[in-house]
Amino acid sequence: MEKKTKILIGVAAGVAVIGYLIYKAQKPDNSVNNNNNNNNNNNNITNRDFPLKRGSINTTVGLLQKSINVLLQQDGKTLLVVDNNFGPKTEAALYDIYGVKSVATEEELNNLEPKQNIIAQIPELPTQNPAFNFSLKGSGGNNQLHF
């Protein structure tokens, strides 16, 4: 074989390899793409999402974070970032509210109940307490408080 032919074959092989690598880098991975489409488009909860535990990354974790945030907000606590990532803050909030560090199944997720009522219950105030019956009388900046 001539030297020119060997060089042309080598260049053609190199171009083919580079082209294949570029093609693979741009082609979406169907397993990841399908999972993202299912999770992003309709928030379907699937068995693939469980268990929810530290390191889990999916939209079911995001749904859990949103539900935890409802309780945290009602209690005036710092909210979780809803990032679909089950990290140490999600784990700590889950434990503080529900007493568990992970969720094994969809059924367990649906049956989670707070371990205590973290929402402060404000008692209904009486409209009139005879011991503290008062009124405000006066006009023109000369207001007086009468008991």
Buried (B, 14 or more C-beta within 10 A) or exposed (E): EEEEEEEEEEEEEEEEEEEEEEEEEEEEEEEEEEBBEBBEEEEEBEEEBBEBBEEBBBBBBBBBBEBBBEBBEEEEBEBBEBEBBBBEBBBEBBEBBBEBEBBEEBEBBEEBEEEEEEEEEEEEEEEEEEEEEEEEEEEEEEEEEEE
